[in-house]
Amino acid sequence: SPSFAVLEVSYNQLSSTVPKGLGNCSALKVLKAGYNNLRGSLPDELFSATSLEHLSFPNNYLNGVLDGSPIMNLRNLATLDLGGNNLVGSIPDSIGQLKELEELRLDRNSMSGELPSSLGSCTNLIIIDLKFNNFSGEISKVNFSTLHNLEILDLLYNSFTGTVPESIYSCRNLIALRLSGNNLLHGQLSPRIRNLKSLTFLSIGYNNFTNITNTLQILESCKNLTVLLIGSNFINETMPDDDSIDGFENLQALDIGSCQLSGKIPLWISKLAKLEVLILQGNRLSGSIPTWISFLNYLSFLDISNNSLTGEIPTTIMLASEKTAAHFDPRIFDLPVYDNNPSRQYRIQVTVPKTLDLSSNKLTGVIPSDIGQVTSKVFIIGNKNLSEVMDK
């Protein structure tokens, strides 16, 4: 048909391949066929539909490579979403020809290779989502300083190397930056990250970053930070002392787990009045559980397991009820929050299970009877000297 402009067939059970004849639909602007059972590769003929502005095939079984030659025909393309398929190969250099591109979603494929420097020519980009692939090389291959509209950069679970490029700190509209799970990123964050006044979500866990004190002192100036996930870095360093950190007044989720940090649970965390999720597991923290944890009125997920904490559980320790729980800024949940178990992801506040995990410490005494009022999952195991007094 030479006349219709929109074809939306997502969320069905359509199978077989993508029809070549769609390329003859000269007026077609929007093609959405995600969440089906489509197989095979995208036919070159499809890219003859030069009026396309939105091309979306997420969560199918498409394979093959993203061929650079035909994609150049789609000069009006604003959204390219091929996430959740079986694509291989690299991002073609010709991607830079798509000057109108605003969203590039190639997540959850098996793509590889380095990022093309031409990506910096897509100056209208708002979202780059490449998580769960096999991309490698240095992120600095792309000059991000040209991407003034960029709001979300998600490079979770790839194999990038090197340091965080300085050009990223020029993306003044950046709301969410996720570099976690690359393992080989190293160095320190630059003080220039303070330029990112809109930054709400920062996740750099599972890498080789160093100097946790400097990192937190820099990030405390990012006043809009709501989620900060920096665990599995800073190995064998010391938890910053109580007088060196201030700020983070809007923080709702904090993960500094699996770092083997020594020291105590620091007092500066007590100032995080909006905190809902606190993960400090997998360190070498000692001393007692501070009583001020009970005064974090919105805390509903607390994991301080696998440390060397001693003493008794504070009798007032409780988790926030649904009535008092705060709510995350919905903008940040274009990126689900992953805690230190990558198999779990939480997209909205109500899906985060209320959890109290004190296991694998050296706690003594009794379990406070008030804990029985908690309606969530409660994990208090692995402390040999604890005696249970909860009413079954």
C-alpha positions in Angstrom: 0.0 0.0 0.0 1.4 3.4 -0.9 -0.9 5.3 1.5 -0.8 4.1 5.1 1.7 5.8 7.4 1.5 3.7 10.6 1.7 -0.1 11.1 1.5 -1.2 14.8 1.4 -5.0 15.4 3.4 -5.3 18.6 2.5 -7.8 21.4 1.0 -10.5 19.2 2.3 -14.0 18.3 3.3 -13.2 14.8 6.0 -15.5 13.4 8.1 -16.0 10.2 10.3 -13.3 8.7 9.8 -9.6 8.1 8.1 -9.1 4.7 10.3 -7.5 2.0 7.2 -5.8 0.6 7.1 -3.4 3.5 9.8 -1.5 1.7 7.3 -0.5 -1.0 5.1 1.4 1.5 6.4 4.8 0.5 4.3 6.7 3.0 5.2 4.5 6.0 6.5 6.5 8.9 6.0 4.3 11.9 6.6 0.5 11.9 6.3 -1.2 15.3 6.4 -5.0 15.5 8.0 -5.7 18.9 7.3 -8.6 21.2 6.4 -11.2 18.6 8.2 -14.3 17.3 9.7 -12.8 14.1 12.8 -14.5 12.9 15.5 -14.1 10.2 17.3 -10.9 9.3 15.9 -7.5 8.4 15.6 -7.5 4.6 17.5 -4.8 2.7 14.3 -3.9 0.9 12.8 -2.7 4.2 15.2 0.2 4.1 13.6 1.5 0.9 10.8 2.9 3.0 12.6 6.2 3.2 9.8 8.0 5.0 10.4 5.8 8.1 10.7 7.8 11.3 10.2 5.0 13.9 11.5 1.5 13.3 10.8 -0.8 16.2 11.3 -4.6 16.4 12.3 -5.3 20.1 12.0 -8.7 21.7 11.8 -10.9 18.7 14.3 -13.5 17.3 15.9 -11.5 14.6 19.4 -12.3 13.7 22.2 -11.2 11.3 24.0 -7.9 11.3 22.9 -4.4 11.0 24.0 -3.6 7.5 25.4 -0.1 7.1 24.7 0.4 3.4 20.8 0.2 3.4 20.3 1.9 6.7 21.7 5.1 5.2 18.5 5.4 3.3 16.5 6.2 6.4 17.5 9.8 6.7 14.3 10.7 8.6 14.7 8.0 11.2 14.2 9.3 14.8 13.9 5.9 16.6 15.7 2.7 15.9 14.8 0.0 18.4 16.1 -3.5 17.8 16.7 -4.5 21.4 16.2 -8.1 22.7 17.1 -10.0 19.5 20.0 -12.1 18.3 21.9 -9.5 16.2 25.6 -9.9 15.9 28.4 -7.7 14.4 29.1 -4.1 15.1 27.3 -0.8 14.8 28.0 0.4 11.2 29.9 3.7 10.7 27.0 4.8 8.5 24.9 5.3 11.7 26.4 8.8 11.6 24.3 9.6 8.5 21.1 9.4 10.6 21.1 13.1 11.6 17.5 12.9 13.0 18.1 9.9 15.2 16.9 10.5 18.8 16.7 7.0 20.2 19.2 4.1 19.5 18.2 0.9 21.3 20.3 -2.2 20.5 20.3 -3.7 24.0 20.2 -7.4 24.8 21.8 -8.7 21.5 25.2 -10.3 20.8 26.7 -7.3 19.1 30.4 -6.6 19.4 33.2 -4.4 18.3 34.1 -0.8 19.1 31.7 2.1 19.1 31.9 4.0 15.8 33.2 7.5 16.2 30.5 8.6 13.8 28.0 8.1 16.6 29.0 11.6 17.7 27.5 13.0 14.5 24.0 11.9 15.6 23.6 15.2 17.4 19.9 14.8 18.2 20.4 11.6 20.2 18.5 11.5 23.5 18.8 7.8 24.4 21.7 5.4 23.7 20.9 1.9 25.1 23.5 -0.7 24.3 23.3 -2.8 27.5 23.9 -6.6 27.5 26.1 -6.9 24.4 29.8 -7.7 23.8 30.9 -4.2 22.8 34.6 -3.5 23.6 37.3 -0.9 23.2 37.3 2.5 24.8 34.2 4.6 25.2 36.2 7.6 24.3 36.0 6.6 20.6 32.8 8.7 20.6 33.0 12.4 21.2 30.0 12.9 23.5 30.5 16.6 23.7 28.5 16.9 20.5 25.5 15.1 22.0 23.9 18.1 23.8 20.5 16.5 24.0 21.6 13.1 25.5 19.6 12.2 28.6 20.3 8.4 28.9 23.5 6.5 28.2 23.2 2.8 29.2 26.3 0.6 28.5 25.6 -2.0 31.2 27.3 -5.4 30.9 29.7 -5.0 28.0 33.5 -5.2 27.8 34.5 -1.6 27.5 38.0 -0.6 28.8 39.8 2.5 29.8 38.5 5.4 31.8 35.3 7.5 31.7 35.8 9.9 28.8 35.9 13.6 29.7 33.5 14.3 26.9 30.6 12.7 28.7 30.7 15.5 31.3 29.7 17.9 28.5 26.3 16.2 28.2 24.6 18.7 30.4 21.1 17.2 30.0 22.2 13.7 31.1 19.7 12.2 33.6 21.0 8.6 33.7 24.5 7.2 33.2 25.1 3.5 33.6 28.5 1.9 33.0 28.2 -1.0 35.4 29.4 -4.5 34.7 32.2 -3.8 32.2 34.8 -5.0 34.7 37.7 -3.3 32.9 36.8 0.4 33.4 39.2 2.0 35.8 40.5 5.2 37.2 38.6 7.9 39.0 35.6 10.0 38.3 36.5 13.5 37.2 35.3 16.6 39.2 33.7 17.7 35.9 30.8 15.3 36.6 29.5 18.2 38.7 28.6 19.8 35.4 25.8 17.2 35.1 23.2 19.2 37.0 20.3 16.9 35.9 22.0 13.6 36.8 19.6 11.5 38.7 20.8 7.9 38.2 24.5 6.9 38.3 25.6 3.3 38.2 29.3 2.4 37.8 29.4 -0.9 39.8 31.4 -4.0 38.8 34.4 -2.2 37.5 37.9 -1.3 38.8 37.4 2.3 39.9 39.5 3.6 42.8 39.4 6.2 45.6 36.0 5.9 47.1 36.5 9.0 49.4 37.3 11.2 46.4 34.4 9.7 44.4 31.8 10.5 47.1 33.2 13.9 47.8 32.8 14.7 44.1 29.4 13.2 43.7 27.9 15.0 46.8 27.7 18.1 44.5 25.3 16.3 42.2 22.3 17.5 44.1 19.7 15.7 42.0 21.2 12.2 42.4 18.4 9.8 43.4 20.1 6.4 42.7 23.8 5.8 43.3 25.2 2.3 42.6 29.0 2.1 43.0 29.5 -1.4 44.5 32.2 -3.9 43.4 34.8 -1.2 43.1 37.3 0.4 45.5 38.5 -3.1 46.6 40.1 -3.2 50.1 39.9 0.6 50.6 38.4 2.2 53.8 34.9 3.5 54.1 35.1 7.3 54.2 35.0 8.8 57.7 32.0 10.7 59.1 33.3 14.2 58.6 34.4 13.9 54.9 31.0 13.4 53.2 28.0 15.7 53.1 25.2 16.1 50.6 23.1 13.5 48.8 20.0 15.0 50.3 17.8 13.5 47.5 19.4 10.0 47.5 16.9 7.1 47.6 19.0 4.1 46.7 22.7 3.6 47.6 24.8 0.5 46.8 28.3 0.3 48.1 28.3 -3.5 48.4 31.0 -6.1 47.6 34.0 -3.7 47.9 35.7 -5.4 50.9 35.8 -2.0 52.6 37.1 -1.7 56.1 35.8 0.6 58.8 32.3 1.1 60.3 28.9 1.9 59.0 29.5 5.7 58.6 27.4 8.4 60.3 27.0 10.4 57.1 24.5 7.8 55.9 22.2 8.9 58.7 21.7 12.2 57.0 20.1 10.6 53.9 16.6 11.3 55.0 15.0 10.0 51.8 16.9 6.8 51.6 14.8 3.7 50.7 17.5 1.1 49.6 20.8 0.7 51.4 23.2 -2.1 50.3 26.5 -2.4 52.2 26.9 -6.2 52.0 30.2 -7.9 51.1 32.5 -5.6 53.0 34.7 -5.9 56.1 32.7 -3.4 58.2 33.0 -3.9 61.9 31.4 -2.4 65.1 27.8 -2.5 65.9 24.6 -1.7 63.9 24.0 2.0 64.7 20.7 2.8 66.3 20.2 5.7 63.9 19.3 3.3 61.1 15.8 3.1 62.7 15.4 6.8 62.0 15.7 6.5 58.3 11.9 6.7 57.9 11.7 5.5 54.3 14.2 2.6 54.4 12.5 -0.5 53.1 15.5 -2.5 51.8 18.5 -3.0 54.1 21.3 -5.4 53.2 24.4 -5.3 55.5 25.1 -9.0 55.3 28.6 -10.6 54.9 30.4 -8.1 57.1 32.0 -8.4 60.6 29.4 -6.5 62.6 29.1 -7.3 66.2 26.8 -6.6 69.2 23.1 -6.9 69.3 20.4 -5.9 66.8 18.9 -2.5 67.8 15.6 -3.2 69.4 14.0 -0.3 67.3 15.1 -1.6 63.9 12.2 -1.6 61.5 11.5 -1.1 57.9 9.2 1.6 56.4 5.6 0.8 55.9 3.9 1.2 52.6 2.2 4.3 54.0 5.5 6.1 54.7 7.5 4.8 51.7 8.6 7.5 49.3 8.5 7.1 45.5 11.3 7.2 43.0 11.4 9.8 40.3 9.6 8.0 37.4 12.1 9.4 34.9 14.9 7.3 36.1 13.2 4.0 35.6 13.7 4.0 31.9 16.7 2.2 33.5 15.8 -0.5 35.9 17.7 -0.5 39.2 19.9 -3.6 39.4 21.2 -4.4 42.9 24.3 -6.4 43.5 22.6 -9.5 42.2 22.4 -8.8 38.4 19.6 -11.4 38.0 17.3 -9.1 39.9 16.0 -5.8 38.6 13.5 -3.3 40.1 11.7 -0.9 37.8 9.4 0.8 40.3 9.4 1.4 44.0 6.5 -1.0 44.8 8.4 -3.9 43.2 11.4 -3.6 45.5 10.8 -6.4 48.1 10.9 -5.2 51.7 14.1 -6.9 52.9 16.2 -6.9 56.1 19.4 -9.0 55.6 21.8 -9.2 58.5 23.2 -12.6 57.7 26.8 -13.7 57.9 28.0 -11.3 60.6 29.0 -11.8 64.3 25.9 -10.5 66.0 24.9 -11.7 69.4 21.8 -11.5 71.7 18.2 -12.0 70.7 16.1 -11.1 67.7 13.9 -8.2 68.7 10.2 -9.2 69.0 9.1 -6.1 67.0 10.7 -7.6 63.9 7.7 -9.9 63.8 5.6 -6.9 62.8 7.5 -6.6 59.5 5.3 -8.0 56.7 8.2 -8.4 54.2 10.8 -11.1 53.7 13.2 -10.9 56.6 16.6 -12.6 56.4 18.5 -13.0 59.7 20.7 -16.0 59.3 24.2 -17.0 59.7 24.8 -15.3 63.1 25.7 -18.2 65.3 25.1 -16.5 68.6 21.6 -15.2 67.9 18.7 -16.8 69.7 15.3 -16.5 68.2 12.5 -15.2 70.4 10.0 -14.3 67.6 6.5 -15.6 68.0 6.0 -18.2 65.2 
